[in-house]
Amino acid sequence: MLNERPSIYTRYVPSLIVEASERPSYWFVYRAGTDKLLLGENPGLDAIPAAARAEELGFAPSRSLYLGTLDGAPCYAAEAPEDALVPAGTEFLSLRSLYEIMDEDLFHLAGRALQLLSWDSTHRFCGRCGTTLERAANDHSKVCPNCGLSHYPRIAPAVITAILKDGQILLARAPHFPNNMHGLIAGFAEPGETLEDCVRRETMEEVGLTLGEIRYFGSQQWPFPHSLMIGFVAEYAGGEIAVDGEEIEHAAWFGPDNLPNIPPKLSIARKIIDWYAEEYGGRSGASS
Ligand SMILES: [Zn+2]
């Protein structure tokens, strides 16, 4: 049932303190103000440009920060100025376009780099008194030297839910989905609600159904721009499907053998749907 992906921390050691290393560093470089990551042609980690110092990449980063080590190699996040020339043999590619292609640990570390750079560039001043913020020594927060207020990187939790009824799964289509794709019910948590409350509210708002038991599935960071997707599987309790017509334009029950076009691999929506298809496939009308 649970998402059994190995932890990234079997390979990645986060740290704020640079330690001496014999190995060249990997640079997760983004074009300023975009999600475009600098990549070479090699597969895996070797696609990330390696250099002892940022200047060897051919430009001076407009901001950079240390991420820790991956497979023992130091890793940095850096922002390339908008007019930086692309080093020979490399190109900037949207991280979003890489999420079916890239090693999952690498995608997540690249996502961490993108979120930290983005937050650093959009949270430069104290929200209370306007003073320029300073980076904290012990974590990725910033501190106001005038009033002392701490500022932490933004993470927006969002739930994503498979709803099951008599061995069928509810799949829904948002107006912006390409190619008649159907996915799961999803939405951002609001102040004052639990994640389970959020699942029930979003389900009622988008498709007009009430839910019984809600079980945790797993989670996934989604750095566009700063979401944390929390996956659930819920039992249908009551109501008839009534789409809201705005966030959802069509929703229906599907069996494991007649699924419509579904979200691409690596997305947590797809992982939940794949789990459902494996769990309920071949049961011929299973219900208890
Ligand atoms: Zn302040």
Residues whose N, C-alpha, C, O or C-beta is under 5 A from the ligand:
A	BS01	ZN	C126 R128 C129 G130 T131 C144 N146 C147 G148 L149
